[in-house]
């Protein structure tokens, strides 16, 4: 079930919302309302493929048992067993075929591939539950209720594509008596944020998707200008798609008086790559920082082999830890060398930035932003395509290997450039003119306006605001004739 579908907006959501607060009014203990949310969230999840319901239920039960044990017994073997169980499930369903295919290529073997379909949200709920059992081990969680734990994992606004939340961020909110009653301020703010997210997804992200699909269809012959238009279109598609989902998740949470953590904070306004990654998928980066970077960096810094035998300085150990962090981020996003290379390029780019910072040379903000945005735009090609060869083919086109063609009717005044090898003629990418307009609009929106969380901080339920919400909501709803999944559903 999609947030941007009529049956979710007009059937599922109102029914779940009304029944939840009716059950809260019936009994103050949430005896029925929390199980109701769990059942509805599992229905939401099972809508995609009921066959994967047993998997998420097994995962919930196993981690609940491990967590209960770790609360009363600070057992490192039990913690490791829980982590191995979670990573084992994720590895089997997401990475087994990738591993088998590489073994076949490397050793000329003929191991049969399993062709396993990726269960929806497995990367998200796996990492969320790993953080839970680690918090149990560290004494940060004292959860005893299976219903509470199940609600923490399955709460539908953040189940399928994040954010990756901690138990201590979510469950205390459900337990507050004030949150058991309808809060009209939260409802108005939630609808406001949800509507903005819906607009981003349906009107902006999905519009860019048509240009991207056309460009990927002519991968081998695409020329310089078309390649950049397609690359920019994907950069904006991914931005508005994930930003839209993140807004909708926050808005839905507010309807139930739950404040879901901000997961997206204008990353394309950043003037360096490190800042980009600290603003993009904030909860994933924070998870990897807390549970990968810090322990690995601490371990390596105390390692005699690293500090005495190899004589690595602290800054190089830090750099190695950063590369590992973003390598794992790349692997988390997908089972493919293209994702691994994307993660490595992020890590290497951040190291280059940190080394540059040591020179104390300060670039003008506009130039720093331009370099950062261009680098992000190029490496996101690895994020989009299905193989490294496809990525390299497309990037070569971005650097002019296939030549450059400008549409004659738009750029006829530039025809003297034909002497430089620039050709004027038809484009292989249909709708390129419209795509250019949307790209300009994308730049204006991401650079010239406050983001949704900044707008929400000053939100007031005035008549003008109400008219604005109604207009963008209706505009988005009227354009929902062809529904599309959120891009992060694939991860």
N, C-alpha and C positions, 0 to 999 in steps of 0.2 A: 504494500500500500504506500502510495506516494503522498507527501505533504501537499504537493501541487496537483492533486486530483480532486474532482468534485465529490466523489464518494467519501474521501477523507474529510474534506472541509464541511460538507453539508449533512453527512450522515454519521460517520464514526465519531468525529470530535464532539459534536453537540450531545450525542447519546452518552458518551463516556463522561463528559464534563457534568452534565445535569445529574446523572445517576450517582457520580462520586460525591457531589455535595448533598444530595438527598440522603445518601447513606451516612454521611458525616452528621447531618442534622438528626438522623434517627438515633445514633448512639455516639457519644463523645469519645469513645475509646478507639475509634477507627477499626473496630472489630471486623467490619464488612467492607469498608471503603478501600483499605489497603489491599486486601485480596482481590477486590474488584479491579483495581488498577493493574495488578499483576496479571490477572486473567486477560484483561483488555490489551495489555502490552504484548502478551504472548500471542494473542489473536492477530495483532498488528504485525508481529514478526512472522507468524505462520502463514499470513496471507500470501507471502512470496512463494514459499515452498514448505508445506507442512512436514515434509520428510526431515527437515532439519530442526524441528522442535525437540525431538529426543536428544539431539546433540547439545543444544543450549541448556536443556534441563539437566542433563548429565553433568555438564560443566558447572552449573550453579550448585548442584547438590554436592559434588566433589569438593569444590572450593569452600563451600559452607562448612563441611565436615573438617577440612584441613584448618580453616580459620578458627573454628571452635576449639580444636585441639591446641593450636598455637597460642590461643588466649590463656589457656590454663597450663600449657607446657611450652616453655621457650625452647623448642627443639629445632636445631639447625637442620638435621636430617629430614624432619617433616617439612620444613620450609623448602628445602631443595627438591624434595619429592613433589611438592605442590607446583613449584616452578617448572620442573621437568614435565609433569603431567600437562600443564597448560601449553608449554612450548611444543610438546609432542603432538597434541591435537592440532595446533596451528600448523606445525611442520607437515603433518600428514596431509591435511586438506589443502594447504596453500603451496607447499614447496616440494612435495614428493616428486611430482612429474618433472619439475625443473631439475631436480637433482638427478633423476634417472636419465633424462635426456642428455645431460652433460656427461654423465658416466658413459653412456653409449657413444657419445662423440669422442671422448678422450681415450677410451680403451677399445674402440671398435666393437663394443658389446651390442647385444640385441635384447636388452631388458624391456619387457612390455610396459608401456605407460598405463597408468591407472585411469586417466581421463576423469579425474574427480572434479565435480562442480564445486566452486568455492562457496561455502555457506555464507549467507549474508551476515555481515557485521562481526565475523569471527575475530578479525584483527583487533577490533575495538573492545569487545567484551572480554577477550583474552587478556589484553594489557590491563584493563580495568580490574580484573580479578587478581592478577599478579600483584598489582599495587595494594589490593585489599589484604592478601595473605602476608605481604611484607609488613604492612601496617599492624596486622595482628601480632606478628612476631616481635615488632618493636614496641608493643604495648599501647599503640595509638587507637585501637578499636576494641570495644567490648561487646560486640553484637552477639545476641543470644537467639534472636528470632529469625526463623527461616523465611517468614513472610517479609520482614523488613529487608533481609539480605536479597531476596528475590526481586523486590521492588527497586532496590539500589541498582541491580544489574539490568533490569528489563524496562525501566521507566521509558516509555515509548518516545518522548521528545528527543532523547539523546542515545537511544539504543543502537540505531543502525549506522550512524556516521559521526558519533561523538557529540560533545567533547568527552574525553576520557576523564572521568571524575573520581575523586576520592570519596570513600564512605563518609568521612567526617564533613565533607562539603554538602552532602545531600540529605542524609537521614535525619540529622537534627532539625532540619526544616520541616520534614514530614511530621515530626513529633510535636512541633509547637502548636498548642491549642488555637492560637490566633490564625494559623494557616488552614484550619479545618473549615473555616467559613468563607463564603464568597467575599472577595475584596474587589470592589468595583474600580479602584485605582489601578490595581494590578491587571484587571481585565482590560481596561482601556489601553494601558501601556503595552500589554501583551498583544492585543490586536494590532496596535500601531506597528510594533516591531515585526510581527508576523507578516503584515501586509507589505512592508518594505522588502522583506526577504522574498515573499512571493513574487513581487514585481521584479526583483533582481534576477530570479530564476527564470520566470516565464518570458518576460519582455526583453531582458538583456542577454543572459547566458544562452538561452535557447536560440536567440537570433544569431549569435556568433557561431553556434554549432553548425549551422548550414554551410557557412563559409569554410570552416575547418574540414568538414566532411568532403566538400568539393575539392579542396586542396590536397587532401590525403589520397584522393582518387587519381590524381595525376602526379604522383610523387616523383617518378623518374624524369618527367619532362618539365616540371614547374620551373619558372624563371625567377630572376632576382626579386623584382617588385612583388610578384604574386606570392613568392615564398615569405616575404616579410609581412605581407597583409595576412596570410594564413597564420603565421607564427604569432603575430600580434592578436589576431582573433582568438587563438587558443589561449593565449596569456590572459585575455580578458574573459573568455568563457569560463576558464577555471576559477578566476577571481570571483566573478559574480555568482557562479554556481555554488562555490563553497561558502562565500560570504552570505549568499541567500539562504542556504541551508542553516548556517550558524545562527542567523537572525531568526529564522522560523523556529528553531529549537528553543532559543531563549524566550521567544514570544509564547510558545506553547507551554513552557515551564511556568511562566508568570500566570497563565490562566489558572493553574493549580497552586498558586502562591509559592512556587519553587523558583529560586534564582539560580539558573544554570550558569556556570562560569563562562566568561567571554573567551571565545576560541579563535577570534579573527579580529585584527586591529590595524587595518589600513597598511598592509605590508608594502604596497607599491609606493607609499610615500617615503619609504626608508631611503637613506643616502649611503648605506653600506649593506653588504650581504648578511652580516651578523644580525643587524637590526631587522632585515627582512624575515629571517628565520625565527626571530624572537616574537614576531607579530603574526606569523602564519602557523596555523594549527598549534596554537599556544600550549594546549594541554599535552599534546604528544611530545613536543620539544621539552616541556617541563618534566614529563615522565622519564624521558631518556636522559635528561640532565641529572635527575635525582637518583635513578636506578642503574644508569650505565656510566655516565661521565664522572660523577663524583667518586663512586667506589673504584673505578678503573684508574682514574688519575691519582687517587690516594695510594692504591696498591703499587702502581708503577713508580710513584715518587719515593716510596719506601723500599723499592727493590734494589738490592745491591748490584744485581746484574745490569740494571738500566743506568744507575747513577755512578757506579764505580767501574764495572767492566766496559760498558759502552760509553761511559762518561757523558751521558745525555744531560743537558741542562734542563731546568724546570720548564722553560718555555717550549722546548721540543717535546717534552713529555705531555705538556698541555695540548700541543698541536696534535700529537698522536691520539690523545683521548678524544679530541674534537672530531678528527677524521673518523674514528670508530663510531662516535655518536651518530654522525650523519650517514655513515655507511649502513648502520642498522636502520636508520630512518628510511633509507632507500629500499632496503630489503623488506621492511614492514609494508611499504607501499605496494610492492608487487614482486612476483617471482620471475625475474628476468634480468639479464645483464644490463639492459637499458636503465632499469631502476638502480642497480648497483652503481653504474657509472654516474647517474644523476646524483646519488648520495655522495660519491667521492668528489665530484666537481663542486658540490656545495661545501664540503669540508675543506678542500684545497682553496677554494675562493675565499673562505673565511680566514684561513691561515695567511694568504697573501694580503688580505686587508689588515690583519693584525701586525704583520711585518711592516707594511706601509705606514701604519700608525706610529711605529717606533721612529720613523724618520722625521716626525714632527712637521712634515709638509702637509699643509691643509689646502685641499682643493675647494674652489667655490662650490656651494651647495648644488647648484644646477648641474655642474659637470659631474660631481660625485653621484648625484641621482641618475644622470644619464648613463654613466658607466654601469652602475648597479642594475638599472632596469634592463639595459641591453644584454648584460650577462645573464640575468634571470630569464629573459626572453629566449636566448639561444639554448640554454641548458634545459629549458622546459620541453624542448623538442624530444629529448630522451624520455620525458615523462609521458608524452603523448603516443609515440609510435610503439610498435610491438617488438622491434628488434634493433640492435645496434646498427646494422647495415642500413636500415631505413632512416635512422636518425642521422647518420653520416651523409647519406644521399641528400637529405633535406637541408642539412646545414651547409653542404657544398653549394646548393642552390641559393641559400641565403647570402653566400659570399660571391655569387655571380658566375659560378662554373657553367651553368646552363644558359648564360646570357641574360639580357634584360629587355623586357617588352613593356612599353607604356601604352595605355589606351589612347588612340589618336585623337578622339573627339574631346578628351579632357585635357590633354597636354600637347596640343598641336603647336603651341607657342614655343615648345622646347625642341622642335624638330632639328635645329642645328646640332643637337647632341648625337645625331645619327653618326657623325664623324667619330664619336667615341665608342661606337659599337652598340649604342642603345637603339632598339628597334621599336617602331610604333605599329601597333596592330591589335587584333583581338586577344582577349585573355582566355586562359584555360580554366579560370576560376569564375563560374557564373556568379553574378551578383556582387562583383568586386566593388562597384561604385557605391552600393548601399553599405557594404562592409566598411569602406573608408569613412563614411558618415558615422557609423556606430563606433569605430575606433576613436575618432575625434571626440564623440560623446563620452566614451569610456574614460579617456584622459581627463576630460572636464569633471566628470563625476568623482573619480578617485583622487584627483589632486585639488579640486576647487571647492569641495564640500566636506563638511564634517561627516564622520562615519555614523553608523546607526547607534552604537553605544554612546557616542558623544551627544547625539540628538536626544537619546533616551534620558540622559542625565538632566536635561532641561525641559523635558516633556511636560506640557500642560494640556489637559483635555478641553481645549477651547472649540468654538464653532468652526474656526478656520482649520484647525487640526482634524476635526471630524470630517469636514468636506474633503480634505486632502486624503485621509485614509479611505474614504468611500470611493474616491476617484481612482486611486491606484489599485485598490482591491478589485473594483469592477473591471478596470482595464485588463488586469492580469487574468481574472476569471474568464472574461470573454475571449481570451486568447489561449485557453487551456484545451483547445480542440485536439492537439496532439501532445500527449504527456510524455516526458522524458525523465529517465532516472537521473539522480544526482551523480556526478562523476565519482565522488568518494564512496558511493555504494560498491564500487569495484574493488575497494581496498579492504 
